[in-house]
Amino acid sequence: MHDGSVVHFRSVPEGYDPHDRMKVEEYIRDRESRGEIVTGLLYVDESAKELHELNATPASALAKVPYASLCPGAETLASMQEDFR
């Protein structure tokens, strides 16, 4: 790197299970104790809801949603802002 430091990239070890939360946490703690910083997709919970379901996003792209559906009108927006005061 520009300051002379070195970055090493490596994949997770053979047999790594991204579905076992406790083992993933153990792996992260082990690497941290060695002075390493672990990044990437390390844990997968397939039972979790999908992000679109959690956020209730529309099925179609926002660019294709009619403006009238996106903008509820000045009165509705004003009442929504009252909740933040």
Biotite code that builds the C-alpha atoms (Angstrom):
import biotite.structure as struc

atoms = struc.array([
    struc.Atom([0.000, 0.000, 0.000], chain_id="A", res_id=1, res_name="MET", atom_name="CA", element="C"),
    struc.Atom([1.016, 3.654, -0.247], chain_id="A", res_id=2, res_name="HIS", atom_name="CA", element="C"),
    struc.Atom([2.317, 3.729, 3.334], chain_id="A", res_id=3, res_name="ASP", atom_name="CA", element="C"),
    struc.Atom([4.312, 0.490, 3.061], chain_id="A", res_id=4, res_name="GLY", atom_name="CA", element="C"),
    struc.Atom([1.778, -1.665, 4.878], chain_id="A", res_id=5, res_name="SER", atom_name="CA", element="C"),
    struc.Atom([0.770, -5.001, 3.401], chain_id="A", res_id=6, res_name="VAL", atom_name="CA", element="C"),
    struc.Atom([-2.701, -6.489, 2.994], chain_id="A", res_id=7, res_name="VAL", atom_name="CA", element="C"),
    struc.Atom([-3.079, -10.255, 2.711], chain_id="A", res_id=8, res_name="HIS", atom_name="CA", element="C"),
    struc.Atom([-6.229, -11.778, 1.259], chain_id="A", res_id=9, res_name="PHE", atom_name="CA", element="C"),
    struc.Atom([-7.200, -15.366, 1.896], chain_id="A", res_id=10, res_name="ARG", atom_name="CA", element="C"),
    struc.Atom([-10.327, -17.436, 1.710], chain_id="A", res_id=11, res_name="SER", atom_name="CA", element="C"),
    struc.Atom([-11.950, -19.122, 4.664], chain_id="A", res_id=12, res_name="VAL", atom_name="CA", element="C"),
    struc.Atom([-10.551, -22.556, 5.560], chain_id="A", res_id=13, res_name="PRO", atom_name="CA", element="C"),
    struc.Atom([-11.777, -25.805, 4.014], chain_id="A", res_id=14, res_name="GLU", atom_name="CA", element="C"),
    struc.Atom([-14.955, -26.988, 5.726], chain_id="A", res_id=15, res_name="GLY", atom_name="CA", element="C"),
    struc.Atom([-15.967, -23.488, 6.889], chain_id="A", res_id=16, res_name="TYR", atom_name="CA", element="C"),
    struc.Atom([-19.718, -23.468, 7.598], chain_id="A", res_id=17, res_name="ASP", atom_name="CA", element="C"),
    struc.Atom([-21.342, -20.037, 7.118], chain_id="A", res_id=18, res_name="PRO", atom_name="CA", element="C"),
    struc.Atom([-24.598, -21.366, 8.630], chain_id="A", res_id=19, res_name="HIS", atom_name="CA", element="C"),
    struc.Atom([-23.197, -22.072, 12.127], chain_id="A", res_id=20, res_name="ASP", atom_name="CA", element="C"),
    struc.Atom([-23.368, -18.752, 13.948], chain_id="A", res_id=21, res_name="ARG", atom_name="CA", element="C"),
    struc.Atom([-21.335, -19.846, 16.975], chain_id="A", res_id=22, res_name="MET", atom_name="CA", element="C"),
    struc.Atom([-18.499, -21.215, 14.832], chain_id="A", res_id=23, res_name="LYS", atom_name="CA", element="C"),
    struc.Atom([-18.483, -18.060, 12.732], chain_id="A", res_id=24, res_name="VAL", atom_name="CA", element="C"),
    struc.Atom([-18.157, -15.936, 15.878], chain_id="A", res_id=25, res_name="GLU", atom_name="CA", element="C"),
    struc.Atom([-15.385, -18.222, 17.114], chain_id="A", res_id=26, res_name="GLU", atom_name="CA", element="C"),
    struc.Atom([-13.586, -17.863, 13.762], chain_id="A", res_id=27, res_name="TYR", atom_name="CA", element="C"),
    struc.Atom([-13.809, -14.066, 13.925], chain_id="A", res_id=28, res_name="ILE", atom_name="CA", element="C"),
    struc.Atom([-12.510, -13.981, 17.536], chain_id="A", res_id=29, res_name="ARG", atom_name="CA", element="C"),
    struc.Atom([-9.651, -16.342, 16.647], chain_id="A", res_id=30, res_name="ASP", atom_name="CA", element="C"),
    struc.Atom([-8.563, -14.188, 13.709], chain_id="A", res_id=31, res_name="ARG", atom_name="CA", element="C"),
    struc.Atom([-8.908, -11.031, 15.775], chain_id="A", res_id=32, res_name="GLU", atom_name="CA", element="C"),
    struc.Atom([-6.607, -12.517, 18.447], chain_id="A", res_id=33, res_name="SER", atom_name="CA", element="C"),
    struc.Atom([-4.007, -12.976, 15.682], chain_id="A", res_id=34, res_name="ARG", atom_name="CA", element="C"),
    struc.Atom([-4.276, -9.307, 14.723], chain_id="A", res_id=35, res_name="GLY", atom_name="CA", element="C"),
    struc.Atom([-6.258, -10.016, 11.555], chain_id="A", res_id=36, res_name="GLU", atom_name="CA", element="C"),
    struc.Atom([-9.377, -8.248, 10.339], chain_id="A", res_id=37, res_name="ILE", atom_name="CA", element="C"),
    struc.Atom([-11.953, -10.549, 8.791], chain_id="A", res_id=38, res_name="VAL", atom_name="CA", element="C"),
    struc.Atom([-14.262, -9.163, 6.112], chain_id="A", res_id=39, res_name="THR", atom_name="CA", element="C"),
    struc.Atom([-16.767, -10.533, 3.665], chain_id="A", res_id=40, res_name="GLY", atom_name="CA", element="C"),
    struc.Atom([-19.908, -12.607, 3.839], chain_id="A", res_id=41, res_name="LEU", atom_name="CA", element="C"),
    struc.Atom([-19.166, -14.799, 6.852], chain_id="A", res_id=42, res_name="LEU", atom_name="CA", element="C"),
    struc.Atom([-22.598, -15.777, 8.184], chain_id="A", res_id=43, res_name="TYR", atom_name="CA", element="C"),
    struc.Atom([-25.756, -16.772, 6.325], chain_id="A", res_id=44, res_name="VAL", atom_name="CA", element="C"),
    struc.Atom([-29.149, -17.179, 8.003], chain_id="A", res_id=45, res_name="ASP", atom_name="CA", element="C"),
    struc.Atom([-31.455, -18.571, 5.345], chain_id="A", res_id=46, res_name="GLU", atom_name="CA", element="C"),
    struc.Atom([-34.439, -18.458, 7.704], chain_id="A", res_id=47, res_name="SER", atom_name="CA", element="C"),
    struc.Atom([-34.253, -14.642, 7.909], chain_id="A", res_id=48, res_name="ALA", atom_name="CA", element="C"),
    struc.Atom([-36.747, -12.623, 5.899], chain_id="A", res_id=49, res_name="LYS", atom_name="CA", element="C"),
    struc.Atom([-35.528, -11.087, 2.669], chain_id="A", res_id=50, res_name="GLU", atom_name="CA", element="C"),
    struc.Atom([-34.708, -7.375, 2.753], chain_id="A", res_id=51, res_name="LEU", atom_name="CA", element="C"),
    struc.Atom([-37.485, -6.517, 0.272], chain_id="A", res_id=52, res_name="HIS", atom_name="CA", element="C"),
    struc.Atom([-40.024, -8.276, 2.479], chain_id="A", res_id=53, res_name="GLU", atom_name="CA", element="C"),
    struc.Atom([-38.796, -6.474, 5.610], chain_id="A", res_id=54, res_name="LEU", atom_name="CA", element="C"),
    struc.Atom([-38.933, -3.075, 3.911], chain_id="A", res_id=55, res_name="ASN", atom_name="CA", element="C"),
    struc.Atom([-42.172, -3.785, 2.048], chain_id="A", res_id=56, res_name="ALA", atom_name="CA", element="C"),
    struc.Atom([-40.685, -2.527, -1.203], chain_id="A", res_id=57, res_name="THR", atom_name="CA", element="C"),
    struc.Atom([-42.904, -2.601, -4.290], chain_id="A", res_id=58, res_name="PRO", atom_name="CA", element="C"),
    struc.Atom([-42.596, -5.475, -6.740], chain_id="A", res_id=59, res_name="ALA", atom_name="CA", element="C"),
    struc.Atom([-41.865, -3.108, -9.633], chain_id="A", res_id=60, res_name="SER", atom_name="CA", element="C"),
    struc.Atom([-38.860, -0.802, -9.920], chain_id="A", res_id=61, res_name="ALA", atom_name="CA", element="C"),
    struc.Atom([-39.370, 2.609, -8.286], chain_id="A", res_id=62, res_name="LEU", atom_name="CA", element="C"),
    struc.Atom([-38.598, 4.245, -11.636], chain_id="A", res_id=63, res_name="ALA", atom_name="CA", element="C"),
    struc.Atom([-41.774, 2.627, -13.005], chain_id="A", res_id=64, res_name="LYS", atom_name="CA", element="C"),
    struc.Atom([-44.077, 3.505, -10.083], chain_id="A", res_id=65, res_name="VAL", atom_name="CA", element="C"),
    struc.Atom([-46.408, 6.390, -11.026], chain_id="A", res_id=66, res_name="PRO", atom_name="CA", element="C"),
    struc.Atom([-45.628, 9.732, -9.380], chain_id="A", res_id=67, res_name="TYR", atom_name="CA", element="C"),
    struc.Atom([-49.089, 9.898, -7.834], chain_id="A", res_id=68, res_name="ALA", atom_name="CA", element="C"),
    struc.Atom([-48.344, 6.703, -5.922], chain_id="A", res_id=69, res_name="SER", atom_name="CA", element="C"),
    struc.Atom([-44.986, 7.981, -4.706], chain_id="A", res_id=70, res_name="LEU", atom_name="CA", element="C"),
    struc.Atom([-46.195, 11.393, -3.541], chain_id="A", res_id=71, res_name="CYS", atom_name="CA", element="C"),
    struc.Atom([-49.164, 11.222, -1.144], chain_id="A", res_id=72, res_name="PRO", atom_name="CA", element="C"),
    struc.Atom([-49.807, 14.964, -1.319], chain_id="A", res_id=73, res_name="GLY", atom_name="CA", element="C"),
    struc.Atom([-48.973, 18.002, 0.783], chain_id="A", res_id=74, res_name="ALA", atom_name="CA", element="C"),
    struc.Atom([-51.545, 17.344, 3.526], chain_id="A", res_id=75, res_name="GLU", atom_name="CA", element="C"),
    struc.Atom([-50.400, 13.769, 4.119], chain_id="A", res_id=76, res_name="THR", atom_name="CA", element="C"),
    struc.Atom([-46.737, 14.790, 4.128], chain_id="A", res_id=77, res_name="LEU", atom_name="CA", element="C"),
    struc.Atom([-47.460, 17.595, 6.626], chain_id="A", res_id=78, res_name="ALA", atom_name="CA", element="C"),
    struc.Atom([-49.242, 15.209, 8.982], chain_id="A", res_id=79, res_name="SER", atom_name="CA", element="C"),
    struc.Atom([-46.391, 12.725, 8.701], chain_id="A", res_id=80, res_name="MET", atom_name="CA", element="C"),
    struc.Atom([-43.916, 15.433, 9.664], chain_id="A", res_id=81, res_name="GLN", atom_name="CA", element="C"),
    struc.Atom([-45.946, 16.218, 12.785], chain_id="A", res_id=82, res_name="GLU", atom_name="CA", element="C"),
    struc.Atom([-44.830, 12.846, 14.147], chain_id="A", res_id=83, res_name="ASP", atom_name="CA", element="C"),
    struc.Atom([-41.229, 14.071, 14.092], chain_id="A", res_id=84, res_name="PHE", atom_name="CA", element="C"),
    struc.Atom([-41.864, 17.277, 16.049], chain_id="A", res_id=85, res_name="ARG", atom_name="CA", element="C"),
])
